[in-house]
Amino acid sequence: MGPGLDGQICQVCEGADGDRAGVRQTAEAGDRNLVKKHLPKRTAREDPESKFCQYQAFLQVVRELNDFAGQREVVAENLLTRICVELAKYSQEFKQERKSHLQEGRRAQQQLENCFKQLENSKRKFERDCREAEKAMLTAEKLDQDINATKADVEKAKQQANLRSHMAEESKNEYASCLQKFNRSQSQFYFLEMPQIFSKLQEMDECRVRRLKEGYSIFSETEQQVVPIIGKCLEGMKAAADLVDEKNDSQMLIELHKSGFERPGDLEFEDFSQPMNRTSSDSSLGTPRGTLDSRLDPRLLGRNKAKRWPFSRKNKTVITEDFSHLPPEQRRKKLQQKIEERNRELQKELDQRDALNKMKDVYQKTPQMGDPTSLEPKISETLGNIERLHLEIQKYEAWLADAEGRMLNNRPDTVTRYNRHLDHASALNNNNCSHEKDSPDTTVSDENQDALNQPIYTEFDEDFEEDVASPVGTCVALYQFEGSSEGTISMQEGEELSLMEEDKGDGWTRVRRSKGGEGYVPTSYLRISLN
C-alpha cells in the first residue's frame, strides 16, 4: 500500500489550511485594531484636522485598509468552512472506509489460513496412517513366516494390517479433499478476493487524491476571488494619495492660524538731545507724546515685542471669556464658532419648548393622559435655558462686532501704506496735538465706529442659505449596492454620484444620483473627493 493510504496527507493538508486561516485571521484582527485605533472619534464638523486633504487621504487609506481586512476575513472563513471542515469530515470517513476494507482482507486471509491448517492436519494424519499400515503389514508377514506362531496370532496380525490399510486409504482421501479445497480457496483469495479489496483501496485513495485536488483548487480560488477587491482597495489608497495637495493644505493652515495682526511700522526717532520740557511744536524731531507714553508703558512694550518677535518664547497666556488673549483673526473665528454652537443649542431648546407646550395642551384636553402641572418645572427650566442662551449669543455677537471693528480699523491699505511709509513719522508729529486733545482709544468717529461694529459679509448670507443643499463633493461607487432598506439608494459599480453629506461616524454617506434620487450608501463602497 502506498504512503498516502494512511490519511496522513489529508491531515497535513488540513493542518496547513488551518494554519493559513489562522494567519489570515490574525492579520485581519491586527488590521481591524489598527483601523479602530486610528479612525477619528469625533465627527468631521468637530475635528479641525478633517479640513486638510492629507488627513482626508489618511482616513480614506484607513477605510480601504478596513475593507482589505474584510477580504482577509473572507479568505480565512472560506479556508475554514470549505477546506478545513470538509477535509476533517472526509478524513474521518476515509479512516472508517479504510478500516472496513482492511478488516475484509484480514477475514479472507484468516479463512485461507484455516483451510491451510486443515490441509496440514490431514496430510500429517495420512502420513501417520501410512506408516502404521506398513508396520502392521510387516508384522503380519513376519508372524506368517514364523513356525512357532499360532494360527490365531497370524490371523489377528492380518486383520490388524487390513484395518491399518483401510485407515490409511481414508486418510488419503481426506488429504486429497483438503488439498483440493485449499487450492480452490487459495485461487479465490489471490485471484478474486484480494484484487477486489485492492481495487476498493485504490478507488478510495483516488477519491482522497481527488478531494485534495479540489482543496488545492478551492485554496487558490479563494485567494483569486478577493484579488479584484483587494486591487480596488489598493487603487483607492493610491487615489487617496494622489488627492493630497500640499499647497492647498499649507494655505488652509495659514487661513486657520493666521493672527490678523498688522505688521509693525517703522520705529520713530527719539531725540534725547532736546530738553525734556520742550514742547513738540518747537522741533519736528521731537518725540510725540503718545510715542513717549508708549515707550514708558511696559505693557505696551511687551505687546509690541510679542508682535515684533513671533518666534520668541511665549509666556503662559491667561484665557479670557471674550478670547481677547487670541490674535484678532483667531478671536473672530472662535467667537463665530461660539455663536454657532449657542445657536444650535438654542434651536434644540426652542424645539423642546414647543414639544413641551404641545404635550401640555394634550394633557389639558385629555387629563387621563397626564398631569399638565408636572411639565411646569421642565418648561420653566427650558425657558431659563432659552433666556440664558439669548444673553450669551448677544454677548458673543457684541464681542464679535468689536473684534471685526478692530480688525477693519487696524487694517490699512497695503499699497497706500507702501507709498506713504516714509512720511509716517512726520504725519504722526503733525497729528500729535489732536492726539493730546482726544482720548487715546478714539481713532475713528462715532459714525464710522457704528459702521465698523456691524457684522461683515452680511450681503452673502442669502447666497449661503441657498447653497445649503448643494453637494460637498463627488464620489465614485467602487462596488454595486442594492438599497433595499428604507432611506438607502441603489448604485452600480463605477457610477459617479454627488456627495451630499459626509459620514457621521456610523458608516453611511448620503449621496445623490445624476438621474435623480437621494439616499444613504455604505461609506466603504465609495471613493470620495471633497470640494
Disulfide bonds with the S-S distance in Angstrom:
none
